[in-house]
């Protein structure tokens, strides 16, 4: 959905920089309607991590010469942010770095990792002022990047119910209203609305 991606990119331009667990029940591929996901492998950062190290790593994520994200450096940045947040739960910067790590994971197509990091922000830092943004971005990732529309619908609805005064409420409503539409349908509606005005 190119329109949704462009909409999202414009919306978040300021923000630059089901698990596969087995619960003990044996299941076969035939019995399940969903493919069995491999357990999520987290990126590792060995060594001491500080805000200064994270600040220097974030500058390396985007390769200016190649005009693209450098995946190995992005993975290092993500792992450092996650490690810092785990080791420094009382630092107000921890959820901020986790949210940036999640966006970076999404940008390198580590979608399941991004979802896990959004969940970490929401569960480990429930009082973080941007926890609503983590919920919105999780819904968007499920919708636009993973094509898991039903889960995304539930999360957009949850966002609208929980955060009716949030800055992203109109975006959440737009995404929910248009989740099952094609780009052509969205464009046609937009053009019709413009003509009626």
C-alpha positions as CSV (number, residue, x, y, z in Angstrom):
1,X,0.0,0.0,0.0
2,X,2.1,2.8,-1.3
3,X,-0.3,5.5,-0.2
4,X,-0.3,4.3,3.4
5,X,3.5,4.1,3.3
6,X,3.7,7.7,2.0
7,X,1.2,8.8,4.5
8,X,3.1,7.2,7.3
9,X,6.5,8.5,6.1
10,X,5.1,12.1,6.1
11,X,3.5,11.6,9.4
12,X,6.7,10.4,11.1
13,X,9.3,12.4,9.2
14,X,10.2,14.0,12.6
15,X,11.1,10.6,14.0
16,X,14.3,10.1,12.0
17,X,17.4,9.3,13.6
18,X,1.6,-14.1,18.1
19,X,4.8,-15.3,19.4
20,X,6.2,-18.6,18.3
21,X,6.5,-19.8,21.9
22,X,5.5,-23.4,22.6
23,X,3.1,-23.7,25.6
24,X,3.7,-27.4,25.9
25,X,0.9,-28.5,23.7
26,X,2.0,-30.5,20.7
27,X,0.6,-29.1,17.5
28,X,1.1,-30.2,13.9
29,X,1.1,-28.0,10.9
30,X,-2.1,-29.6,9.7
31,X,-4.0,-28.7,12.9
32,X,-2.9,-25.1,12.8
33,X,-4.2,-22.5,10.4
34,X,-1.2,-20.2,11.1
35,X,2.3,-21.1,10.2
36,X,4.5,-21.9,13.2
37,X,6.9,-19.0,13.7
38,X,10.5,-19.5,14.8
39,X,11.4,-18.1,18.1
40,X,12.6,-14.5,17.8
41,X,16.4,-14.2,17.8
42,X,17.4,-11.0,19.4
43,X,20.4,-9.0,18.2
44,X,23.3,-9.0,20.7
45,X,25.5,-6.1,21.8
46,X,28.6,-7.3,23.7
47,X,30.3,-4.8,26.0
48,X,29.3,-1.8,28.1
49,X,26.6,0.4,26.7
50,X,26.1,4.0,27.6
51,X,24.0,6.9,26.3
52,X,27.2,8.2,24.7
53,X,27.7,4.9,22.8
54,X,24.1,4.8,21.7
55,X,24.4,8.5,20.5
56,X,27.5,7.5,18.4
57,X,25.8,4.4,17.0
58,X,22.7,6.2,15.9
59,X,24.8,8.4,13.7
60,X,26.2,5.3,11.9
61,X,22.8,3.7,11.1
62,X,22.2,5.7,8.0
63,X,25.0,5.5,5.4
64,X,25.2,9.0,3.8
65,X,27.4,7.9,0.9
66,X,25.1,4.9,-0.1
67,X,22.0,6.9,0.9
68,X,20.5,3.9,2.8
69,X,20.4,2.3,6.2
70,X,23.4,0.1,7.0
71,X,21.8,-3.2,8.3
72,X,24.8,-4.4,10.4
73,X,25.1,-1.0,12.0
74,X,21.4,-0.8,12.5
75,X,21.4,-4.2,14.2
76,X,24.2,-3.0,16.5
77,X,22.2,0.1,17.4
78,X,19.0,-1.9,18.1
79,X,20.9,-4.3,20.3
80,X,22.6,-1.5,22.2
81,X,19.3,0.3,22.8
82,X,17.7,-2.9,24.0
83,X,20.6,-3.7,26.3
84,X,20.6,-0.2,27.7
85,X,16.9,-0.3,28.4
86,X,17.2,-3.7,30.1
87,X,20.1,-2.5,32.3
88,X,18.7,1.0,33.0
89,X,15.0,0.6,33.6
90,X,14.8,3.8,35.7
91,X,16.4,6.0,33.1
92,X,13.7,8.1,31.3
93,X,15.7,7.7,28.1
94,X,15.3,3.9,28.1
95,X,11.8,3.8,26.5
96,X,12.8,6.5,24.0
97,X,15.7,4.5,22.8
98,X,13.6,1.3,22.6
99,X,11.0,3.2,20.5
100,X,13.8,4.3,18.1
101,X,15.2,0.8,18.0
102,X,11.8,-0.5,17.1
103,X,11.5,2.0,14.2
104,X,15.0,1.0,13.1
105,X,14.1,-2.7,13.2
106,X,11.0,-1.9,11.1
107,X,13.1,0.0,8.6
108,X,15.5,-2.9,8.1
109,X,12.6,-5.3,7.6
110,X,13.0,-7.0,11.0
111,X,9.2,-6.7,11.5
112,X,8.8,-9.3,14.3
113,X,11.6,-7.7,16.2
114,X,10.0,-4.3,15.8
115,X,6.7,-5.7,17.2
116,X,8.6,-7.2,20.2
117,X,10.2,-3.9,20.9
118,X,6.9,-2.0,20.7
119,X,5.5,-4.5,23.1
120,X,8.6,-4.0,25.4
121,X,7.9,-0.2,25.4
122,X,4.2,-0.8,26.4
123,X,4.8,-3.5,29.0
124,X,8.0,-2.4,30.6
125,X,7.4,1.4,30.5
126,X,3.6,1.8,30.7
127,X,3.9,5.4,32.1
128,X,6.1,6.6,29.2
129,X,4.4,9.6,27.5
130,X,4.8,8.0,24.1
131,X,3.4,4.6,24.9
132,X,0.4,5.5,22.7
133,X,2.8,5.9,19.8
134,X,4.2,2.4,20.4
135,X,0.7,1.0,20.1
136,X,-0.1,3.0,17.0
137,X,3.2,1.9,15.4
138,X,2.6,-1.7,16.3
139,X,-0.8,-1.6,14.6
140,X,0.8,0.1,11.5
141,X,3.5,-2.5,11.3
142,X,1.0,-5.3,11.5
143,X,-1.1,-3.6,8.9
144,X,1.3,-2.2,6.3
145,X,4.4,-4.3,6.8
146,X,3.0,-7.7,7.8
147,X,-0.4,-7.8,6.2
148,X,-2.0,-9.0,9.5
149,X,-5.1,-6.8,9.0
150,X,-7.3,-8.3,11.7
151,X,-4.7,-7.9,14.4
152,X,-4.1,-4.3,13.2
153,X,-7.8,-3.5,13.2
154,X,-8.0,-4.6,16.9
155,X,-5.0,-2.4,17.8
156,X,-6.2,0.6,15.9
157,X,-9.6,0.3,17.6
158,X,-7.8,-0.1,21.0
159,X,-5.7,3.0,20.3
160,X,-8.9,5.0,19.4
161,X,-10.6,3.9,22.5
162,X,-7.6,4.4,24.9
163,X,-6.2,7.6,23.5
164,X,-9.1,9.7,22.1
165,X,-7.1,12.9,22.6
166,X,-3.8,11.7,21.2
167,X,-2.0,13.6,18.4
168,X,-2.3,10.5,16.2
169,X,-6.0,9.9,16.7
170,X,-7.0,11.1,13.2
171,X,-4.2,9.0,11.7
172,X,-5.5,5.9,13.6
173,X,-9.1,6.6,12.4
174,X,-7.8,7.0,8.8
175,X,-5.9,3.8,8.9
176,X,-8.8,1.8,10.4
177,X,-11.3,3.3,7.9
178,X,-9.0,2.4,5.0
179,X,-7.4,-0.8,6.1
180,X,-9.2,-3.0,3.6
181,X,-9.1,-0.5,0.6
182,X,-6.7,-0.6,-2.3
183,X,-4.6,2.4,-3.2
184,X,-6.9,3.0,-6.2
185,X,-10.0,3.0,-4.0
186,X,-8.4,5.5,-1.6
187,X,-7.4,7.8,-4.4
188,X,-10.8,7.7,-6.0
189,X,-12.5,8.5,-2.6
190,X,-10.1,11.4,-2.1
191,X,-10.7,12.8,-5.6
192,X,-14.5,12.4,-5.1
193,X,-14.3,14.3,-1.8
194,X,-12.3,17.1,-3.4
195,X,-14.8,17.5,-6.2
196,X,-17.7,17.7,-3.7
197,X,-16.0,20.5,-1.8
